[in-house]
Amino acid sequence: MADHVAVKSSNVESVSFHDGVMEVKFKGGGHYTFHGVTEQQHRAFMAAESKGTHFAKHIRGKFKTERKQ
């Protein structure tokens, strides 16, 4: 998996993306993997002014998701 990149967000701590798999670490401690994310979707998330709002609208519930330990 690619290295995580810290993001400016009140909820999201860092994000990584490689070969359609996006990992998101949340400041509250959650760490999730989303499968089937396109490069364009990842870029849109990273460019969003509000990562949390974009995540809730475009990522959560839209992809196969795994919670990581």
PDB file with SEQRES, HELIX, SHEET and CRYST1 records, atoms N, CA, C and O in Angstrom:
SEQRES   1 A   69  MET ALA ASP HIS VAL ALA VAL LYS SER SER ASN VAL GLU          
SEQRES   2 A   69  SER VAL SER PHE HIS ASP GLY VAL MET GLU VAL LYS PHE          
SEQRES   3 A   69  LYS GLY GLY GLY HIS TYR THR PHE HIS GLY VAL THR GLU          
SEQRES   4 A   69  GLN GLN HIS ARG ALA PHE MET ALA ALA GLU SER LYS GLY          
SEQRES   5 A   69  THR HIS PHE ALA LYS HIS ILE ARG GLY LYS PHE LYS THR          
SEQRES   6 A   69  GLU ARG LYS GLN                                              
HELIX    1 AA1 GLU A   39  ALA A   47  1                                   9    
HELIX    2 AA2 LYS A   51  HIS A   54  1                                   4    
HELIX    3 AA3 PHE A   55  ILE A   59  3                                   5    
SHEET    1 AA1 4 VAL A  12  HIS A  18  0                                        
SHEET    2 AA1 4 VAL A  21  PHE A  26 -1                                        
SHEET    3 AA1 4 HIS A  31  HIS A  35 -1                                        
SHEET    4 AA1 4 LYS A  64  ARG A  67 -1                                        
CRYST1    1.000    1.000    1.000  90.00  90.00  90.00 P 1           1          
ATOM      1  N   MET A   1       0.857  -1.183   0.000  1.00  0.00           N  
ATOM      2  CA  MET A   1       0.000   0.000   0.000  1.00  0.00           C  
ATOM      3  C   MET A   1       0.894   1.234   0.000  1.00  0.00           C  
ATOM      4  O   MET A   1       1.968   1.246   0.601  1.00  0.00           O  
ATOM      5  N   ALA A   2       0.436   2.247  -0.673  1.00  0.00           N  
ATOM      6  CA  ALA A   2       1.178   3.509  -0.750  1.00  0.00           C  
ATOM      7  C   ALA A   2       1.234   4.165   0.628  1.00  0.00           C  
ATOM      8  O   ALA A   2       0.422   3.877   1.507  1.00  0.00           O  
ATOM      9  N   ASP A   3       2.201   5.041   0.791  1.00  0.00           N  
ATOM     10  CA  ASP A   3       2.335   5.767   2.047  1.00  0.00           C  
ATOM     11  C   ASP A   3       1.137   6.680   2.262  1.00  0.00           C  
ATOM     12  O   ASP A   3       0.579   7.232   1.314  1.00  0.00           O  
ATOM     13  N   HIS A   4       0.755   6.828   3.518  1.00  0.00           N  
ATOM     14  CA  HIS A   4      -0.341   7.726   3.869  1.00  0.00           C  
ATOM     15  C   HIS A   4       0.129   9.167   3.793  1.00  0.00           C  
ATOM     16  O   HIS A   4       1.263   9.490   4.148  1.00  0.00           O  
ATOM     17  N   VAL A   5      -0.767  10.025   3.322  1.00  0.00           N  
ATOM     18  CA  VAL A   5      -0.513  11.458   3.213  1.00  0.00           C  
ATOM     19  C   VAL A   5      -1.434  12.154   4.202  1.00  0.00           C  
ATOM     20  O   VAL A   5      -2.649  11.955   4.171  1.00  0.00           O  
ATOM     21  N   ALA A   6      -0.863  12.963   5.072  1.00  0.00           N  
ATOM     22  CA  ALA A   6      -1.670  13.730   6.018  1.00  0.00           C  
ATOM     23  C   ALA A   6      -2.514  14.746   5.259  1.00  0.00           C  
ATOM     24  O   ALA A   6      -2.053  15.343   4.286  1.00  0.00           O  
ATOM     25  N   VAL A   7      -3.754  14.940   5.709  1.00  0.00           N  
ATOM     26  CA  VAL A   7      -4.643  15.899   5.055  1.00  0.00           C  
ATOM     27  C   VAL A   7      -5.156  16.894   6.087  1.00  0.00           C  
ATOM     28  O   VAL A   7      -5.210  16.602   7.281  1.00  0.00           O  
ATOM     29  N   LYS A   8      -5.531  18.073   5.603  1.00  0.00           N  
ATOM     30  CA  LYS A   8      -6.107  19.104   6.465  1.00  0.00           C  
ATOM     31  C   LYS A   8      -7.601  18.824   6.576  1.00  0.00           C  
ATOM     32  O   LYS A   8      -8.362  19.041   5.633  1.00  0.00           O  
ATOM     33  N   SER A   9      -8.003  18.343   7.737  1.00  0.00           N  
ATOM     34  CA  SER A   9      -9.395  17.981   7.958  1.00  0.00           C  
ATOM     35  C   SER A   9      -9.630  17.867   9.454  1.00  0.00           C  
ATOM     36  O   SER A   9      -8.723  17.515  10.208  1.00  0.00           O  
ATOM     37  N   SER A  10     -10.843  18.163   9.877  1.00  0.00           N  
ATOM     38  CA  SER A  10     -11.166  17.996  11.296  1.00  0.00           C  
ATOM     39  C   SER A  10     -11.455  16.536  11.633  1.00  0.00           C  
ATOM     40  O   SER A  10     -11.402  16.155  12.802  1.00  0.00           O  
ATOM     41  N   ASN A  11     -11.761  15.710  10.624  1.00  0.00           N  
ATOM     42  CA  ASN A  11     -12.110  14.304  10.862  1.00  0.00           C  
ATOM     43  C   ASN A  11     -11.113  13.309  10.291  1.00  0.00           C  
ATOM     44  O   ASN A  11     -10.870  12.267  10.900  1.00  0.00           O  
ATOM     45  N   VAL A  12     -10.535  13.607   9.144  1.00  0.00           N  
ATOM     46  CA  VAL A  12      -9.642  12.676   8.455  1.00  0.00           C  
ATOM     47  C   VAL A  12      -8.194  13.004   8.805  1.00  0.00           C  
ATOM     48  O   VAL A  12      -7.767  14.155   8.712  1.00  0.00           O  
ATOM     49  N   GLU A  13      -7.448  11.981   9.208  1.00  0.00           N  
ATOM     50  CA  GLU A  13      -6.037  12.170   9.559  1.00  0.00           C  
ATOM     51  C   GLU A  13      -5.134  12.017   8.339  1.00  0.00           C  
ATOM     52  O   GLU A  13      -4.300  12.880   8.064  1.00  0.00           O  
ATOM     53  N   SER A  14      -5.307  10.901   7.600  1.00  0.00           N  
ATOM     54  CA  SER A  14      -4.446  10.648   6.442  1.00  0.00           C  
ATOM     55  C   SER A  14      -5.128   9.714   5.460  1.00  0.00           C  
ATOM     56  O   SER A  14      -6.098   9.031   5.787  1.00  0.00           O  
ATOM     57  N   VAL A  15      -4.586   9.703   4.231  1.00  0.00           N  
ATOM     58  CA  VAL A  15      -5.162   8.926   3.134  1.00  0.00           C  
ATOM     59  C   VAL A  15      -4.037   8.321   2.317  1.00  0.00           C  
ATOM     60  O   VAL A  15      -2.991   8.941   2.125  1.00  0.00           O  
ATOM     61  N   SER A  16      -4.258   7.105   1.837  1.00  0.00           N  
ATOM     62  CA  SER A  16      -3.341   6.529   0.853  1.00  0.00           C  
ATOM     63  C   SER A  16      -4.180   5.956  -0.282  1.00  0.00           C  
ATOM     64  O   SER A  16      -5.359   5.649  -0.103  1.00  0.00           O  
ATOM     65  N   PHE A  17      -3.567   5.816  -1.444  1.00  0.00           N  
ATOM     66  CA  PHE A  17      -4.277   5.288  -2.614  1.00  0.00           C  
ATOM     67  C   PHE A  17      -3.301   4.531  -3.500  1.00  0.00           C  
ATOM     68  O   PHE A  17      -2.210   5.016  -3.800  1.00  0.00           O  
ATOM     69  N   HIS A  18      -3.710   3.329  -3.918  1.00  0.00           N  
ATOM     70  CA  HIS A  18      -2.898   2.537  -4.840  1.00  0.00           C  
ATOM     71  C   HIS A  18      -3.780   1.489  -5.506  1.00  0.00           C  
ATOM     72  O   HIS A  18      -4.472   0.726  -4.831  1.00  0.00           O  
ATOM     73  N   ASP A  19      -3.750   1.459  -6.830  1.00  0.00           N  
ATOM     74  CA  ASP A  19      -4.468   0.427  -7.610  1.00  0.00           C  
ATOM     75  C   ASP A  19      -5.931   0.261  -7.202  1.00  0.00           C  
ATOM     76  O   ASP A  19      -6.395  -0.861  -6.997  1.00  0.00           O  
ATOM     77  N   GLY A  20      -6.649   1.357  -7.086  1.00  0.00           N  
ATOM     78  CA  GLY A  20      -8.078   1.291  -6.802  1.00  0.00           C  
ATOM     79  C   GLY A  20      -8.439   1.056  -5.348  1.00  0.00           C  
ATOM     80  O   GLY A  20      -9.612   0.870  -5.023  1.00  0.00           O  
ATOM     81  N   VAL A  21      -7.448   1.061  -4.471  1.00  0.00           N  
ATOM     82  CA  VAL A  21      -7.703   0.866  -3.044  1.00  0.00           C  
ATOM     83  C   VAL A  21      -7.308   2.139  -2.299  1.00  0.00           C  
ATOM     84  O   VAL A  21      -6.158   2.576  -2.358  1.00  0.00           O  
ATOM     85  N   MET A  22      -8.266   2.718  -1.606  1.00  0.00           N  
ATOM     86  CA  MET A  22      -8.013   3.919  -0.829  1.00  0.00           C  
ATOM     87  C   MET A  22      -8.159   3.581   0.650  1.00  0.00           C  
ATOM     88  O   MET A  22      -9.170   3.021   1.073  1.00  0.00           O  
ATOM     89  N   GLU A  23      -7.139   3.926   1.429  1.00  0.00           N  
ATOM     90  CA  GLU A  23      -7.183   3.752   2.876  1.00  0.00           C  
ATOM     91  C   GLU A  23      -7.368   5.122   3.501  1.00  0.00           C  
ATOM     92  O   GLU A  23      -6.742   6.104   3.099  1.00  0.00           O  
ATOM     93  N   VAL A  24      -8.243   5.163   4.495  1.00  0.00           N  
ATOM     94  CA  VAL A  24      -8.507   6.417   5.202  1.00  0.00           C  
ATOM     95  C   VAL A  24      -8.350   6.165   6.697  1.00  0.00           C  
ATOM     96  O   VAL A  24      -8.974   5.265   7.257  1.00  0.00           O  
ATOM     97  N   LYS A  25      -7.511   6.971   7.327  1.00  0.00           N  
ATOM     98  CA  LYS A  25      -7.364   6.941   8.782  1.00  0.00           C  
ATOM     99  C   LYS A  25      -8.071   8.171   9.328  1.00  0.00           C  
ATOM    100  O   LYS A  25      -7.837   9.293   8.878  1.00  0.00           O  
ATOM    101  N   PHE A  26      -8.938   7.940  10.305  1.00  0.00           N  
ATOM    102  CA  PHE A  26      -9.688   9.024  10.912  1.00  0.00           C  
ATOM    103  C   PHE A  26      -9.056   9.436  12.234  1.00  0.00           C  
ATOM    104  O   PHE A  26      -8.427   8.622  12.911  1.00  0.00           O  
ATOM    105  N   LYS A  27      -9.223  10.685  12.590  1.00  0.00           N  
ATOM    106  CA  LYS A  27      -8.654  11.199  13.834  1.00  0.00           C  
ATOM    107  C   LYS A  27      -9.247  10.516  15.056  1.00  0.00           C  
ATOM    108  O   LYS A  27      -8.609  10.466  16.107  1.00  0.00           O  
ATOM    109  N   GLY A  28     -10.445   9.996  14.933  1.00  0.00           N  
ATOM    110  CA  GLY A  28     -11.078   9.287  16.039  1.00  0.00           C  
ATOM    111  C   GLY A  28     -10.563   7.875  16.213  1.00  0.00           C  
ATOM    112  O   GLY A  28     -10.982   7.173  17.134  1.00  0.00           O  
ATOM    113  N   GLY A  29      -9.655   7.443  15.339  1.00  0.00           N  
ATOM    114  CA  GLY A  29      -9.052   6.133  15.480  1.00  0.00           C  
ATOM    115  C   GLY A  29      -9.477   5.108  14.450  1.00  0.00           C  
ATOM    116  O   GLY A  29      -8.823   4.072  14.332  1.00  0.00           O  
ATOM    117  N   GLY A  30     -10.527   5.343  13.708  1.00  0.00           N  
ATOM    118  CA  GLY A  30     -10.949   4.390  12.686  1.00  0.00           C  
ATOM    119  C   GLY A  30      -9.978   4.353  11.516  1.00  0.00           C  
ATOM    120  O   GLY A  30      -9.384   5.371  11.161  1.00  0.00           O  
ATOM    121  N   HIS A  31      -9.818   3.178  10.920  1.00  0.00           N  
ATOM    122  CA  HIS A  31      -8.920   2.990   9.781  1.00  0.00           C  
ATOM    123  C   HIS A  31      -9.637   2.048   8.820  1.00  0.00           C  
ATOM    124  O   HIS A  31      -9.873   0.885   9.149  1.00  0.00           O  
ATOM    125  N   TYR A  32      -9.984   2.547   7.631  1.00  0.00           N  
ATOM    126  CA  TYR A  32     -10.797   1.790   6.689  1.00  0.00           C  
ATOM    127  C   TYR A  32     -10.131   1.708   5.322  1.00  0.00           C  
ATOM    128  O   TYR A  32      -9.386   2.600   4.916  1.00  0.00           O  
ATOM    129  N   THR A  33     -10.421   0.616   4.626  1.00  0.00           N  
ATOM    130  CA  THR A  33      -9.965   0.405   3.255  1.00  0.00           C  
ATOM    131  C   THR A  33     -11.194   0.364   2.351  1.00  0.00           C  
ATOM    132  O   THR A  33     -12.166  -0.334   2.641  1.00  0.00           O  
ATOM    133  N   PHE A  34     -11.141   1.121   1.250  1.00  0.00           N  
ATOM    134  CA  PHE A  34     -12.239   1.188   0.278  1.00  0.00           C  
ATOM    135  C   PHE A  34     -11.739   0.650  -1.048  1.00  0.00           C  
ATOM    136  O   PHE A  34     -10.745   1.144  -1.580  1.00  0.00           O  
ATOM    137  N   HIS A  35     -12.417  -0.361  -1.594  1.00  0.00           N  
ATOM    138  CA  HIS A  35     -12.003  -1.029  -2.821  1.00  0.00           C  
ATOM    139  C   HIS A  35     -12.825  -0.542  -4.017  1.00  0.00           C  
ATOM    140  O   HIS A  35     -14.036  -0.349  -3.911  1.00  0.00           O  
ATOM    141  N   GLY A  36     -12.158  -0.348  -5.146  1.00  0.00           N  
ATOM    142  CA  GLY A  36     -12.836   0.064  -6.372  1.00  0.00           C  
ATOM    143  C   GLY A  36     -12.887   1.559  -6.594  1.00  0.00           C  
ATOM    144  O   GLY A  36     -13.640   2.032  -7.445  1.00  0.00           O  
ATOM    145  N   VAL A  37     -12.101   2.312  -5.845  1.00  0.00           N  
ATOM    146  CA  VAL A  37     -12.055   3.766  -5.989  1.00  0.00           C  
ATOM    147  C   VAL A  37     -11.205   4.105  -7.211  1.00  0.00           C  
ATOM    148  O   VAL A  37     -10.099   3.585  -7.362  1.00  0.00           O  
ATOM    149  N   THR A  38     -11.711   4.966  -8.074  1.00  0.00           N  
ATOM    150  CA  THR A  38     -10.947   5.355  -9.263  1.00  0.00           C  
ATOM    151  C   THR A  38      -9.951   6.458  -8.915  1.00  0.00           C  
ATOM    152  O   THR A  38     -10.073   7.126  -7.888  1.00  0.00           O  
ATOM    153  N   GLU A  39      -8.979   6.631  -9.779  1.00  0.00           N  
ATOM    154  CA  GLU A  39      -8.004   7.713  -9.611  1.00  0.00           C  
ATOM    155  C   GLU A  39      -8.723   9.063  -9.561  1.00  0.00           C  
ATOM    156  O   GLU A  39      -8.386   9.928  -8.753  1.00  0.00           O  
ATOM    157  N   GLN A  40      -9.711   9.226 -10.431  1.00  0.00           N  
ATOM    158  CA  GLN A  40     -10.473  10.483 -10.475  1.00  0.00           C  
ATOM    159  C   GLN A  40     -11.222  10.716  -9.155  1.00  0.00           C  
ATOM    160  O   GLN A  40     -11.254  11.839  -8.653  1.00  0.00           O  
ATOM    161  N   GLN A  41     -11.819   9.668  -8.596  1.00  0.00           N  
ATOM    162  CA  GLN A  41     -12.533   9.813  -7.326  1.00  0.00           C  
ATOM    163  C   GLN A  41     -11.562  10.163  -6.192  1.00  0.00           C  
ATOM    164  O   GLN A  41     -11.872  10.981  -5.326  1.00  0.00           O  
ATOM    165  N   HIS A  42     -10.399   9.537  -6.213  1.00  0.00           N  
ATOM    166  CA  HIS A  42      -9.387   9.844  -5.200  1.00  0.00           C  
ATOM    167  C   HIS A  42      -8.923  11.290  -5.323  1.00  0.00           C  
ATOM    168  O   HIS A  42      -8.809  11.994  -4.320  1.00  0.00           O  
ATOM    169  N   ARG A  43      -8.654  11.740  -6.554  1.00  0.00           N  
ATOM    170  CA  ARG A  43      -8.221  13.131  -6.755  1.00  0.00           C  
ATOM    171  C   ARG A  43      -9.284  14.117  -6.282  1.00  0.00           C  
ATOM    172  O   ARG A  43      -8.967  15.131  -5.661  1.00  0.00           O  
ATOM    173  N   ALA A  44     -10.549  13.812  -6.581  1.00  0.00           N  
ATOM    174  CA  ALA A  44     -11.643  14.694  -6.149  1.00  0.00           C  
ATOM    175  C   ALA A  44     -11.703  14.767  -4.626  1.00  0.00           C  
ATOM    176  O   ALA A  44     -11.915  15.842  -4.065  1.00  0.00           O  
ATOM    177  N   PHE A  45     -11.520  13.637  -3.958  1.00  0.00           N  
ATOM    178  CA  PHE A  45     -11.504  13.623  -2.496  1.00  0.00           C  
ATOM    179  C   PHE A  45     -10.359  14.471  -1.964  1.00  0.00           C  
ATOM    180  O   PHE A  45     -10.553  15.286  -1.063  1.00  0.00           O  
ATOM    181  N   MET A  46      -9.183  14.285  -2.513  1.00  0.00           N  
ATOM    182  CA  MET A  46      -8.008  15.020  -2.039  1.00  0.00           C  
ATOM    183  C   MET A  46      -8.126  16.519  -2.306  1.00  0.00           C  
ATOM    184  O   MET A  46      -7.570  17.324  -1.559  1.00  0.00           O  
ATOM    185  N   ALA A  47      -8.840  16.899  -3.360  1.00  0.00           N  
ATOM    186  CA  ALA A  47      -9.001  18.312  -3.718  1.00  0.00           C  
ATOM    187  C   ALA A  47     -10.163  18.981  -2.984  1.00  0.00           C  
ATOM    188  O   ALA A  47     -10.274  20.207  -2.993  1.00  0.00           O  
ATOM    189  N   ALA A  48     -11.023  18.192  -2.353  1.00  0.00           N  
ATOM    190  CA  ALA A  48     -12.210  18.743  -1.707  1.00  0.00           C  
ATOM    191  C   ALA A  48     -11.837  19.689  -0.566  1.00  0.00           C  
ATOM    192  O   ALA A  48     -10.931  19.408   0.219  1.00  0.00           O  
ATOM    193  N   GLU A  49     -12.534  20.791  -0.489  1.00  0.00           N  
ATOM    194  CA  GLU A  49     -12.291  21.752   0.590  1.00  0.00           C  
ATOM    195  C   GLU A  49     -12.608  21.120   1.942  1.00  0.00           C  
ATOM    196  O   GLU A  49     -11.882  21.322   2.915  1.00  0.00           O  
ATOM    197  N   SER A  50     -13.702  20.350   1.997  1.00  0.00           N  
ATOM    198  CA  SER A  50     -14.075  19.629   3.216  1.00  0.00           C  
ATOM    199  C   SER A  50     -13.975  18.133   2.942  1.00  0.00           C  
ATOM    200  O   SER A  50     -14.830  17.559   2.268  1.00  0.00           O  
ATOM    201  N   LYS A  51     -12.932  17.511   3.467  1.00  0.00           N  
ATOM    202  CA  LYS A  51     -12.738  16.072   3.258  1.00  0.00           C  
ATOM    203  C   LYS A  51     -13.880  15.274   3.880  1.00  0.00           C  
ATOM    204  O   LYS A  51     -14.357  14.307   3.285  1.00  0.00           O  
ATOM    205  N   GLY A  52     -14.321  15.674   5.073  1.00  0.00           N  
ATOM    206  CA  GLY A  52     -15.394  14.951   5.751  1.00  0.00           C  
ATOM    207  C   GLY A  52     -16.701  14.982   4.979  1.00  0.00           C  
ATOM    208  O   GLY A  52     -17.371  13.958   4.845  1.00  0.00           O  
ATOM    209  N   THR A  53     -17.066  16.148   4.472  1.00  0.00           N  
ATOM    210  CA  THR A  53     -18.300  16.278   3.689  1.00  0.00           C  
ATOM    211  C   THR A  53     -18.197  15.481   2.401  1.00  0.00           C  
ATOM    212  O   THR A  53     -19.138  14.780   2.028  1.00  0.00           O  
ATOM    213  N   HIS A  54     -17.067  15.580   1.719  1.00  0.00           N  
ATOM    214  CA  HIS A  54     -16.877  14.826   0.474  1.00  0.00           C  
ATOM    215  C   HIS A  54     -16.933  13.324   0.757  1.00  0.00           C  
ATOM    216  O   HIS A  54     -17.570  12.573   0.018  1.00  0.00           O  
ATOM    217  N   PHE A  55     -16.276  12.896   1.812  1.00  0.00           N  
ATOM    218  CA  PHE A  55     -16.285  11.484   2.183  1.00  0.00           C  
ATOM    219  C   PHE A  55     -17.712  10.994   2.410  1.00  0.00           C  
ATOM    220  O   PHE A  55     -18.108   9.958   1.876  1.00  0.00           O  
ATOM    221  N   ALA A  56     -18.474  11.730   3.194  1.00  0.00           N  
ATOM    222  CA  ALA A  56     -19.846  11.327   3.512  1.00  0.00           C  
ATOM    223  C   ALA A  56     -20.726  11.259   2.271  1.00  0.00           C  
ATOM    224  O   ALA A  56     -21.600  10.397   2.177  1.00  0.00           O  
ATOM    225  N   LYS A  57     -20.503  12.155   1.324  1.00  0.00           N  
ATOM    226  CA  LYS A  57     -21.354  12.223   0.128  1.00  0.00           C  
ATOM    227  C   LYS A  57     -20.922  11.273  -0.985  1.00  0.00           C  
ATOM    228  O   LYS A  57     -21.769  10.733  -1.697  1.00  0.00           O  
ATOM    229  N   HIS A  58     -19.612  11.061  -1.145  1.00  0.00           N  
ATOM    230  CA  HIS A  58     -19.119  10.339  -2.314  1.00  0.00           C  
ATOM    231  C   HIS A  58     -18.386   9.031  -2.041  1.00  0.00           C  
ATOM    232  O   HIS A  58     -18.169   8.254  -2.970  1.00  0.00           O  
ATOM    233  N   ILE A  59     -18.002   8.766  -0.803  1.00  0.00           N  
ATOM    234  CA  ILE A  59     -17.216   7.569  -0.515  1.00  0.00           C  
ATOM    235  C   ILE A  59     -17.969   6.597   0.397  1.00  0.00           C  
ATOM    236  O   ILE A  59     -18.143   5.430   0.047  1.00  0.00           O  
ATOM    237  N   ARG A  60     -18.409   7.066   1.548  1.00  0.00           N  
ATOM    238  CA  ARG A  60     -19.076   6.196   2.515  1.00  0.00           C  
ATOM    239  C   ARG A  60     -20.276   5.484   1.887  1.00  0.00           C  
ATOM    240  O   ARG A  60     -21.152   6.117   1.296  1.00  0.00           O  
ATOM    241  N   GLY A  61     -20.298   4.168   2.025  1.00  0.00           N  
ATOM    242  CA  GLY A  61     -21.419   3.378   1.531  1.00  0.00           C  
ATOM    243  C   GLY A  61     -21.410   3.106   0.041  1.00  0.00           C  
ATOM    244  O   GLY A  61     -22.312   2.439  -0.464  1.00  0.00           O  
ATOM    245  N   LYS A  62     -20.411   3.604  -0.678  1.00  0.00           N  
ATOM    246  CA  LYS A  62     -20.372   3.454  -2.137  1.00  0.00           C  
ATOM    247  C   LYS A  62     -19.405   2.360  -2.604  1.00  0.00           C  
ATOM    248  O   LYS A  62     -19.447   1.960  -3.767  1.00  0.00           O  
ATOM    249  N   PHE A  63     -18.539   1.877  -1.715  1.00  0.00           N  
ATOM    250  CA  PHE A  63     -17.506   0.925  -2.088  1.00  0.00           C  
ATOM    251  C   PHE A  63     -17.447  -0.207  -1.078  1.00  0.00           C  
ATOM    252  O   PHE A  63     -17.870  -0.064   0.069  1.00  0.00           O  
ATOM    253  N   LYS A  64     -16.905  -1.351  -1.535  1.00  0.00           N  
ATOM    254  CA  LYS A  64     -16.636  -2.445  -0.597  1.00  0.00           C  
ATOM    255  C   LYS A  64     -15.659  -1.901   0.441  1.00  0.00           C  
ATOM    256  O   LYS A  64     -14.617  -1.343   0.095  1.00  0.00           O  
ATOM    257  N   THR A  65     -16.005  -2.069   1.713  1.00  0.00           N  
ATOM    258  CA  THR A  65     -15.234  -1.457   2.785  1.00  0.00           C  
ATOM    259  C   THR A  65     -14.785  -2.504   3.794  1.00  0.00           C  
ATOM    260  O   THR A  65     -15.523  -3.427   4.138  1.00  0.00           O  
ATOM    261  N   GLU A  66     -13.558  -2.332   4.253  1.00  0.00           N  
ATOM    262  CA  GLU A  66     -13.018  -3.181   5.326  1.00  0.00           C  
ATOM    263  C   GLU A  66     -12.495  -2.272   6.423  1.00  0.00           C  
ATOM    264  O   GLU A  66     -11.834  -1.267   6.163  1.00  0.00           O  
ATOM    265  N   ARG A  67     -12.806  -2.647   7.652  1.00  0.00           N  
ATOM    266  CA  ARG A  67     -12.212  -1.926   8.792  1.00  0.00           C  
ATOM    267  C   ARG A  67     -10.891  -2.602   9.124  1.00  0.00           C  
ATOM    268  O   ARG A  67     -10.828  -3.823   9.263  1.00  0.00           O  
ATOM    269  N   LYS A  68      -9.844  -1.810   9.251  1.00  0.00           N  
ATOM    270  CA  LYS A  68      -8.527  -2.341   9.555  1.00  0.00           C  
ATOM    271  C   LYS A  68      -8.272  -2.233  11.052  1.00  0.00           C  
ATOM    272  O   LYS A  68      -8.817  -1.362  11.728  1.00  0.00           O  
ATOM    273  N   GLN A  69      -7.446  -3.121  11.550  1.00  0.00           N  
ATOM    274  CA  GLN A  69      -7.091  -3.107  12.979  1.00  0.00           C  
ATOM    275  C   GLN A  69      -5.895  -2.235  13.214  1.00  0.00           C  
ATOM    276  O   GLN A  69      -5.447  -2.097  14.353  1.00  0.00           O  
TER     277      GLN A  69                                                      
END                                                                             
